[in-house]
């Protein structure tokens, strides 16, 4: 009898902390690896996506040596850094403000100078960041965590507070928020090792393989996996950014090459093989003797979507809207035609600028319609963003879209999971 009571008392603390025990059990569960999958074809694209249009050493050289004004400096106390290695590196070198807090003009000029990101793409990313998680009154956004807005009405959470709105599951390296206690900032060593071993010099075809791998891995292991209309395109596009913006260019290879050493520099990783890699958080840096993509090949919004479409043709399913329904490997898709009231369909996205138009309008569909007199005639955050993106929408000849039927996402628990930022 005493022995039975001792056993009961030993178990009681576990019973009282049952949610924690369940969480620990989930963390200890061996994750399932997706089976190998071959692409339907290899694209053979250069690292510029479209064929490179020349090389100009003086124009493309990114000087980060001491005394250049763009020498590396690690973030100081209070400086903001987030999940994107390219943004972190740009801040560490002063191409954008070193505190990680910037406006649209600084975004366009800084990312253009560092990476030759076209103004349309830089402006688009800045406007969406400001509207979702920044301060439309001052026009500022954060590449990392929260900051103090002009008025408390704006959340100003920074990019780390945009799970399933901007940041999403199936990142190239970062772990899914649900599997990491809500954090969107966990460096997933498993994903890094998979990427590292794909090649010694990386191409867009290699990165397509990584995008397919992490997407299928998340579906197999994350019951809350969700791919929203906007963030579901951002995640595969961000994979391509690694090739498009981190490759080194030369007269011999104007299309660019991305070596393991350059990749490690941008991702702040040391070590040379699985088991001895170390991620040095916040230390992302642009290598010396590095040349950005050709000026004539500035990365535009349509080019971003073209690369995503090629990757999805190679590995059907990289682009998908929908999610798991509360258990692993239970993905259910949402039809694009139903979602947009017939304005867009999946097949039509390959025509003209339809994919770019969908991306723009998907970004607006997810914005909070916060009203403030400080926003003037536009009245609300949604009105402000619509005004800011109007020139791009007209440039691409986009159709008018009333709204997205977001009720179609009610069956996906991941759609309501916001995470808790970065830890």
ABEGO torsion letter per residue (X at the ends): XAAAAAAAAAAAAAAAAAAAAAAAAAAABBBBBBBBBBBABBAGBBAAGBBBBEBBAAAABBBABBGAGABBBBBBBGBBBBABAAAAAAAAAGABBAAGBBBAAAAAAAAAAAAGBBAAAAAAAAAAAAAAABBAAAGBBBABBBBBBABAABAGAEAAAABGAABBBGBAABBBAAAAGGBAABBBAAAAAAAAAABABBBAAAAAAAAAAAAAAAAAABAABBBBAAAAAAAAAAAAAAAAAABBBBAABAAEBBBAAAAAAAAGBBEABBGABBBBBGABBBBBGBBBBBAAABBBAAAAAAAAAAAAAABBGABBBEBBAGBBGABBBBBAAAAAGGABBAAAAABEAAAAAAAAAAAAAABBBBBBAAAEAAGBAAAAAAAAAAAAAAAAGBBBBABBBAAAAAABAAAABAEAEBX
